[in-house]
Amino acid sequence: MRQLKLILAVLICILLSSAVYAQSGEVSATTSGTASVSVGSDAKGTTESDETAALRLKAEIARAEAEKAKAEAEKAKAEAERARTEAESKKDAQASAAVQVPPPAPLVAAPAPPPVPQNNTVEPTTSTETSTETQPNHRGLFLRFAPGLGLGVAWARGTMDPRPGLEAITNPRHTTLTGTIGLDIGAGLSRRLALHVGTFYEKMIFRMKDPTNVVFSILGVGAGLTWYFTDLELYLTGQFRWVGMLLKFPEVSCSDYFDDTFEWYKGPGMSLTFGREWFESPTDDNATGIGIQANYYRMHGGIDKAYAFNHFSLLAVLTFTHF
């Protein structure tokens, strides 16, 4: 059995050696054939490469010449289009000039202007008229009459001088309906500004009754100015005033009627009025208006002028103004 295995192994080795030898021969033959084929192919490929390169170069040259011809054609087309556009623009300009320039009119005599009516007193408006000329002038003589009605209060601290037959009045304070009337005269210096002086009278309509009857009356003079806001015809008037307040004690028992029944308090004050006036037209000299007026006075009186009264009023006033 062992010998049989040995014989089989020798046979297998011989078969394997024969197969390897045959395969190596085939490989050598194949290699030589391939080499010969490669050499032939290289020679043939080289020839074909040169011919292809020559054909490709000719094709590139032909394409470059075609591109150049196309570019020249596009350029010629653009120049033709530009020339056509310029010709049309010139033609349009000539047509517009022909339309805008009318033919000369024949010389004829101008007709005479129509006659102006003799009763026409309104001057025609000129093109140089400014916006300020549509507002009232506010120049020249200034006159204003101003009645009004509102609320007034008078007060003081301390005890007033005694009166025959009356109780002493301590810390008096009186609030009541108050009326006023004023008249000012002056001059309008410009379209906006007027200076004026005037006089006024202010009356506390109802008496103070506690602890005794007292009647309050105020009169005085003042000087001030009025400023016009011409766009809306609003005005602002300020005045410095010198006033006297007359107190009357109708229930006093006295031997000297004037000295015991009346007492004066005098001092400075100021007034401020804001309102609006309406003119019928810019050439009208008269105006009617309405405004709010605030007044304050501080007055001294009594023995040695040691007692002081304050007075404040807020009034609605009508104004009648003439320039």
C-alpha atoms as one frame of an Amber mdcrd trajectory, in Angstrom:
protein
   0.000   0.000   0.000   2.786   2.352   0.832   4.481   1.616  -2.459   1.264
   2.398  -4.303   1.093   5.846  -2.744   4.679   6.515  -3.687   4.021   5.576
  -7.299   0.977   7.875  -7.417   2.981  10.780  -6.048   5.701  10.317  -8.697
   3.097  10.219 -11.454   1.473  13.390 -10.178   4.828  15.228 -10.130   5.578
  14.167 -13.689   2.159  15.402 -14.853   2.567  18.764 -13.098   6.020  19.324
 -14.639   4.679  18.639 -18.125   1.845  21.103 -17.633   4.143  23.855 -16.413
   6.469  23.424 -19.387   3.621  23.573 -21.877   2.221  26.720 -20.283   5.562
  28.515 -20.367   5.869  27.803 -24.051   2.497  29.241 -24.744   3.357  32.350
 -22.768   6.546  32.871 -24.753   4.717  32.488 -28.037   2.072  34.858 -26.929
   4.625  37.421 -25.813   6.499  37.353 -29.086   3.266  37.675 -31.058   2.161
  40.569 -28.996   5.431  42.337 -29.484   5.240  41.952 -33.221   1.670  43.178
 -33.238   2.637  46.186 -31.079   5.412  47.139 -33.367   3.115  46.970 -36.363
   0.434  48.909 -34.562   2.839  51.624 -33.487   4.005  52.199 -36.992   0.517
  52.293 -38.322  -0.695  54.540 -35.437   2.052  57.029 -36.044   1.005  57.429
 -39.658  -2.627  57.798 -38.735  -1.761  60.394 -36.026   0.027  62.664 -38.445
  -2.851  62.590 -40.899  -5.394  63.306 -38.114  -3.361  66.241 -36.814  -3.165
  67.742 -40.293  -6.903  67.394 -40.766  -7.598  68.887 -37.342  -5.345  71.903
 -38.068  -7.153  72.536 -41.346 -10.482  72.321 -39.566  -9.335  74.845 -36.903
  -8.141  77.268 -39.571 -11.451  76.980 -41.436 -13.435  77.561 -38.237 -11.313
  80.627 -37.295 -11.901  82.112 -40.729 -15.653  81.456 -40.375 -15.709  83.183
 -36.951 -13.852  86.184 -38.360 -16.279  86.455 -41.246 -19.226  86.242 -38.851
 -17.766  89.014 -36.594 -17.252  91.280 -39.618 -20.838  90.644 -40.701 -22.141
  91.551 -37.205 -20.054  94.721 -37.189 -21.376  95.758 -40.588 -24.930  95.083
 -39.426 -24.432  97.230 -36.270 -23.025 100.120 -38.315 -25.969  99.931 -40.675
 -28.418  99.974 -37.735 -26.693 102.990 -36.169 -26.749 104.885 -39.456 -30.469
 104.137 -39.828 -31.169 105.345 -36.250 -29.241 108.589 -36.788 -31.124 109.210
 -40.004 -34.490 108.707 -38.268 -33.495 111.020 -35.342 -32.437 113.732 -37.729
 -35.662 113.362 -39.643 -37.750 113.600 -36.418 -35.835 116.706 -35.276 -36.440
 118.389 -38.604 -40.140 117.504 -38.395 -40.404 118.928 -34.833 -38.677 122.140
 -35.841 -41.049 122.473 -38.745 -44.060 122.031 -36.401 -42.838 124.415 -33.639
 -41.911 127.308 -35.868 -45.155 128.814 -37.139 -45.199 130.801 -40.310 -44.934
 134.554 -39.838 -48.292 136.161 -39.273 -49.360 138.954 -41.551 -48.924 142.419
 -40.146 -52.301 143.820 -39.113 -53.228 146.723 -36.896 -54.023 145.830 -33.270
 -57.620 146.510 -32.231 -58.217 149.382 -29.854 -58.747 148.434 -26.178 -62.335
 148.630 -24.910 -63.216 151.808 -23.002 -62.935 151.656 -19.206 -66.164 152.539
 -17.354 -65.892 155.802 -15.482 -67.536 154.451 -12.304 -65.047 151.579 -11.935
 -63.060 152.343  -8.778 -61.429 148.917  -8.343 -57.855 148.867  -9.552 -56.775
 145.777 -11.495 -54.547 143.312  -9.697 -50.955 143.281 -10.935 -48.682 140.264
 -11.164 -46.319 141.867  -8.610 -48.895 141.690  -5.830 -47.466 139.927  -2.780
 -49.231 137.782  -0.218 -48.926 140.529   2.399 -51.079 142.839   0.264 -54.032
 140.525   0.861 -53.901 141.444   4.570 -55.180 144.664   6.218 -52.665 147.467
   6.356 -52.779 148.264  10.127 -51.095 151.627   9.544 -52.116 155.132  10.434
 -54.498 156.319  13.126 -55.446 153.625  15.645 -58.737 153.759  17.591 -60.194
 150.936  19.671 -63.337 150.777  21.769 -63.521 147.701  24.032 -66.483 146.864
  26.308 -66.400 143.603  28.255 -67.907 141.438  30.978 -66.480 138.783  33.267
 -65.481 137.904  36.818 -63.490 140.020  39.268 -62.097 139.525  42.763 -60.671
 142.050  45.257 -58.879 141.041  48.448 -56.612 142.355  51.190 -54.989 141.177
  54.436 -55.322 142.864  57.787 -57.914 145.214  59.272 -59.108 148.243  57.315
 -59.271 151.698  58.865 -62.438 152.059  61.039 -65.482 153.943  59.750 -68.012
 155.821  61.878 -70.905 153.508  62.809 -69.462 150.475  60.938 -67.875 147.266
  62.097 -64.183 146.826  61.426 -63.477 144.939  58.203 -60.728 142.300  58.521
 -59.215 140.412  55.597 -61.836 141.594  53.087 -62.461 139.459  50.003 -65.120
 140.125  47.398 -65.843 138.171  44.176 -68.536 139.286  41.781 -69.593 139.929
  38.191 -67.452 142.689  36.702 -67.906 144.936  33.681 -65.405 147.098  31.841
 -65.211 149.677  29.109 -62.044 151.069  27.502 -60.947 153.492  24.804 -57.459
 153.595  23.232 -55.925 155.919  20.674 -52.584 155.630  18.939 -50.867 154.858
  15.640 -50.155 151.771  13.558 -46.406 151.900  12.916 -46.279 148.863  10.616
 -48.488 146.117   9.274 -48.050 144.243  12.570 -47.415 146.830  15.315 -49.507
 149.616  16.847 -48.665 151.814  19.855 -51.439 153.442  21.866 -52.567 155.040
  25.144 -56.019 154.978  26.672 -58.352 155.100  29.596 -60.740 152.549  31.082
 -63.385 152.036  33.746 -64.052 148.753  35.570 -66.979 148.156  37.882 -67.589
 145.312  40.356 -71.334 145.159  39.758 -72.553 143.694  43.062 -71.582 145.108
  46.480 -69.766 143.355  49.268 -72.355 142.964  52.093 -70.516 141.200  54.904
 -69.746 142.623  57.402 -70.918 145.881  55.779 -71.813 147.287  52.385 -68.839
 148.277  50.213 -68.969 149.364  46.572 -65.861 148.803  44.376 -65.122 150.924
  41.292 -61.833 151.082  39.366 -60.668 153.552  36.767 -57.300 154.405  35.291
 -55.082 155.149  32.312 -52.656 152.932  30.421 -50.095 152.748  27.646 -49.187
 149.714  25.584 -48.846 148.105  22.202 -50.752 145.702  19.968 -49.043 143.047
  17.859 -50.939 141.527  14.916 -50.355 138.010  13.602 -51.451 139.004  10.117
 -51.967 135.536   8.600 -54.922 134.821  10.923 -55.626 138.397  12.078 -54.972
 137.410  15.685 -53.769 140.173  17.984 -52.030 140.468  21.353 -52.344 143.678
  23.388 -50.284 144.441  26.471 -50.701 147.545  28.653 -49.102 149.045  31.720
 -51.751 150.831  33.782 -51.976 153.268  36.663 -55.266 152.732  38.475 -57.353
 154.045  41.307 -59.910 151.959  43.184 -62.714 153.901  44.840 -64.426 152.269
  47.833 -67.805 153.616  48.885 -69.379 152.886  52.304 -73.067 153.916  51.844
 -74.106 152.994  55.448 -71.511 155.123  57.245 -72.762 157.661  59.824 -70.594
 160.711  59.418 -70.243 164.423  59.701 -67.994 164.701  56.605 -69.722 162.864
  53.804 -66.838 162.699  51.321 -64.054 161.900  53.775 -66.006 159.232  55.643
 -68.025 157.710  52.781 -65.258 157.328  50.127 -61.730 155.986  50.200 -59.151
 155.841  47.418 -56.576 153.115  46.770 -54.009 153.813  44.067 -51.273 151.806
  42.395 -49.836 150.149  39.273 -51.271 147.321  37.246 -51.095 145.528  33.958
 -53.478 144.182  31.322 -53.119 141.484  28.666 -55.649 140.841  25.863 -55.565
 138.107  23.226 -58.160 137.839  20.472 -59.044 138.102  16.819 -60.427 140.866
  14.605 -62.287 140.491  11.320 -61.894 142.962   8.455 -64.390 142.813   5.590
 -61.605 143.221   3.008 -57.879 144.044   2.888 -58.749 147.658   2.065 -61.245
 147.986   4.927 -60.230 150.277   7.802 -62.722 148.950  10.353 -62.696 145.667
  12.226 -64.841 143.893  14.811 -63.237 141.395  17.145 -63.504 139.377  20.317
 -60.874 138.599  22.937 -60.022 137.481  26.456 -58.601 140.104  28.808 -56.767
 139.505  32.102 -56.075 142.398  34.523 -54.136 142.642  37.767 -53.705 145.704
  40.023 -52.088 146.283  43.413 -53.187 149.475  45.178 -52.340 151.143  48.493
 -54.543 153.405  50.650 -55.880 154.077  54.129 -54.007 155.910  56.858 -50.394
 156.554  55.761 -51.081 154.403  52.665 -50.322 151.324  54.763 -53.191 149.115
  53.598 -52.959 147.259  50.253 -55.713 145.876  48.036 -55.249 143.372  45.194
 -57.641 143.117  42.291 -57.807 140.507  39.508 -60.355 140.197  36.700 -60.846
 137.883  33.718 -63.135 139.376  31.071 -64.512 138.636  27.617 -64.255 141.802
  25.528 -65.561 143.007  22.191 -63.266 145.220  20.148 -64.235 147.811  17.556
 -61.039 149.001  15.861 -60.414 151.652  13.231 -57.177 152.325  11.328
